[in-house]
Amino acid sequence: MGSFAKRIFLFMAVNLLIVITITTILSILGVKPYITAAGLDYNSLAAFCLVWGMGGAFISLALSRVMAKFMMGVKVIDPNSQGQEGELLRTVYALAKAARLPAMPQVGIYDSPEVNAFATGPSKKRALVAVSTGLLHKMNKEEVEGVLAHEIAHVANGDMVTMTLIQGIINAFVMFFARVLAFAISQALASRNGDRDSRPSPMINFFITIVLEIVFSILGMMVVAFFSRRREYRADSGGATLAGRQKMISALRSLQRTTQLVDVENSSLATLKISGKRSRFAAFFSTHPPLEDRILKLEMGA
């Protein structure tokens, strides 16, 4: 099976696991269908949306480290490694100890010419910090340390869990309001067509729900992006505390000079990202603040 086929298989398997798990949870909780003969059962709808919204987000978080290794082709460094890999491992461990993490994160490298790094994992005890080969080739020792300090700060701050919680809440609200509004619209359409019992068409209700979910999801992305930008500033500050302010600034300046970058703006794996010039509207959806703003905050001691 080829690499692409394996990724598609894993994607489908994970989604199937999420569907089975959440369906089981709904069954155990006794959540009944939210559309009844009398209309919407708001209690059942709220439970349905909360379980699907939060459940899907946290299952994805639980599998994030495994998914990252597979999807990105991350090679976890052996604790006994020497040379560049051994030095990378020792740097991460030193930063993790300084950040007082409860357990040492796994450290990995993935093959990519792009300059990028990420931290992921379901908890502070089961984190993964990975860097691209491009980053190692294009940055000096101090700049790499600044990047790694930023990643460790993400882990220490619990950013993966925080962002998952925010995304789960947004998912739940999107599902809830999309279904409430879709039911009202489809019911109004049924009444206009002279349907005596005014019951909405399931097909019309389904399509309206999909459209509204897309619209509300776009609005929700703005909220998630806002919190993501805030966590980047916090991680920069944490990285400056762990590795030194100058190393963190040097790392960001090095990224600023880089022209070949991986486009992972909306990826949960992204942590250090350079973007080109963005319109004001596009800035609302950016998960990372402009590098010049991040550097300025560090230089001002924020």
Secondary structure, 3 states (H helix, E strand, C coil): CCHHHHHHHHHHHHHHHHHHHHHHHHHHHCCCCCEECCEECHHHHHHHHHHHHHHHHHHHHHCHHHHHHHHHCCEECCCCCCHHHHHHHHHHHHHHHHCCCCCCCEEEEECCCCCCEEEECCCCCCCEEEEEHHHHHHCCHHHHHHHHHHHHHHHHCCHHHHHHHHHHHHHHHHHHHHHHHHHHHHHHHHHHCCCCCCCCCHHHHHHHHHHHHHHHHHHHHHHHHHHHHHHHHHHHHHHHHHHCHHHHHHHHHHHHHCCCCCCCCCCCCCCCCCCCCCCHHHHCCCCCCCHHHHHHHHHCCC
